[in-house]
Amino acid sequence: MTLSASSIVLITIVGLAGIGFYGILVSRNMIKLIIGLQLLVKGAVLAFILAGNQNGNINEAQTLALTIIVADTIVAVLGLAFAVQIRQRFGTLDIKALTTLKR
């Protein structure tokens, strides 16, 4: 059985989204959460490009994907900067240990 290119991309999308969801749900480390979010968004970007390719609007899909990548990069940089500041101030990146932020 041979797989088409769109089937391989669809399997990759499901894999990236699954790994991203797993990383977000299971991890308590802030950096691992950001990595999981990055994987999830990369799967979504591939889904947009695949959908645009299937509909014949590849230029619009690529433009949307580029916009998502820029926004996602900004979110990742801010999240990592926030994680560095939390590590310096509280000495941990564990989400459960940061209950002092509630007060």
VOGU-3710 file (C-alpha; in Angstrom, 3 decimals, decimal comma):
1> mtlsassivl> 0,000/0,000/0,000  1,360/3,392/-0,972  0,475/6,577/0,797  -0,116/9,832/-1,014  1,633/13,024/0,011  -1,539/14,413/1,564  -1,961/11,249/3,650  1,577/11,548/4,960  1,014/15,219/5,827  -2,268/14,328/7,555
11> itivglagig> -0,518/11,668/9,644  2,163/14,237/10,537  -0,526/16,757/11,539  -2,224/14,256/13,827  1,131/13,223/15,295  2,246/16,785/16,017  -1,126/17,722/17,482  -1,190/14,582/19,628  2,320/15,088/20,958  1,550/18,770/21,599
21> fygilvsrnm> -1,649/17,991/23,510  0,135/15,304/25,513  2,958/17,702/26,356  0,537/20,390/27,491  -1,626/18,073/29,563  1,077/16,013/31,276  3,960/18,401/31,849  4,282/20,662/34,880  7,451/22,401/33,671  6,833/25,767/31,987
31> ikliiglqll> 9,421/25,243/29,257  7,966/21,844/28,372  4,530/23,477/28,185  5,861/26,019/25,709  7,431/23,256/23,620  4,122/21,356/23,627  2,312/24,501/22,518  4,839/24,991/19,723  4,286/21,444/18,456  0,524/21,905/18,570
41> vkgavlafil> 0,694/25,129/16,583  3,045/23,631/14,006  0,483/20,885/13,431  -2,204/23,538/12,930  -0,002/25,394/10,442  0,487/22,212/8,449  -3,282/21,648/8,527  -3,901/25,129/7,100  -1,394/24,530/4,319  -2,882/21,117/3,511
51> agnqngnine> -6,399/22,567/3,438  -5,268/25,394/1,164  -3,562/22,937/-1,132  -6,677/20,767/-1,335  -8,907/23,794/-2,099  -6,523/25,373/-4,576  -5,889/28,445/-2,398  -2,287/27,672/-1,536  -1,239/31,352/-1,545  -3,842/32,278/1,068
61> aqtlaltiiv> -2,924/29,250/3,156  0,761/30,124/3,073  0,022/33,723/4,033  -2,105/32,572/6,970  0,578/30,063/7,985  3,252/32,759/7,950  1,076/35,008/10,101  0,507/32,175/12,580  4,226/31,403/12,716  5,075/35,039/13,493
71> adtivavlgl> 2,433/35,273/16,223  3,471/31,904/17,647  7,115/32,957/17,757  6,194/36,088/19,690  4,176/34,004/22,164  7,079/31,571/22,591  9,622/34,336/23,181  7,405/36,049/25,744  6,652/32,730/27,447  10,316/31,836/27,689
81> afavqirqrf> 11,176/35,296/29,017  8,423/34,890/31,590  9,807/31,458/32,515  13,311/32,878/32,985  12,000/35,615/35,260  9,972/33,114/37,312  13,010/30,832/37,617  15,167/33,704/38,855  12,571/34,960/41,323  11,093/31,720/42,695
91> gtldikaltt> 13,810/29,172/41,864  11,496/26,707/40,105  9,602/26,240/36,866  7,107/23,782/38,327  3,560/25,062/37,827  2,271/23,398/41,002  4,990/25,015/43,122  4,043/28,501/41,977  0,921/28,775/44,110  2,319/31,884/45,754
101> lkr> 1,408/33,805/42,608  -2,279/33,575/43,572  -1,909/35,962/46,501
//
